[in-house]
């Protein structure tokens, strides 16, 4: 599969998808880190 990226007229959509994926991955990582930290703190309290 060869996508002619240099002549792709919808190139901005590729950048938009990449930006959304990066934001989703970052938010998911942040939520997971907070969740693991809270689980660890509540486990230590009990």
N, C-alpha and C positions, 0 to 999 in steps of 0.2 A: 504494500500500500504506500503510494508515494503522493504526498500532499504538497502541491506547489505553494509553499508558504510565502515565497517572495512575491507572488502575484495574487495571493488570496485577498479578495476584496472584503471579506468578513473577518479580517485579522483582529479587529478590535474585540470581536466576540470570543476569540481564543484567549485574549488577555483577560477578559471579564470572567470567563470560566476559571482560569488559573487563579485569579484573585479571590474568587468565591471559595475555591477548594482550599487555598492557603488559609483564609479566614476560618473556615469550618474546622480544619485540622487544628489550628491554633486554639480555637474556642473549646473544641473537644478535649485537647490536651490539658487546657486550664481546668476544665470541669473535672476531668479524671484526677488531676493532681489534688484539687480541693477535696474531692470525695475520698481519696485514699488518706489524706491527712486527717480528715474528720473521722473516718473509720478507725484510724490508728489512735487518735486521741480519745475516742469514746471507749475503745477496747482497753486502753490503759486505765481509764477511770473506774471501770467495773471490776 
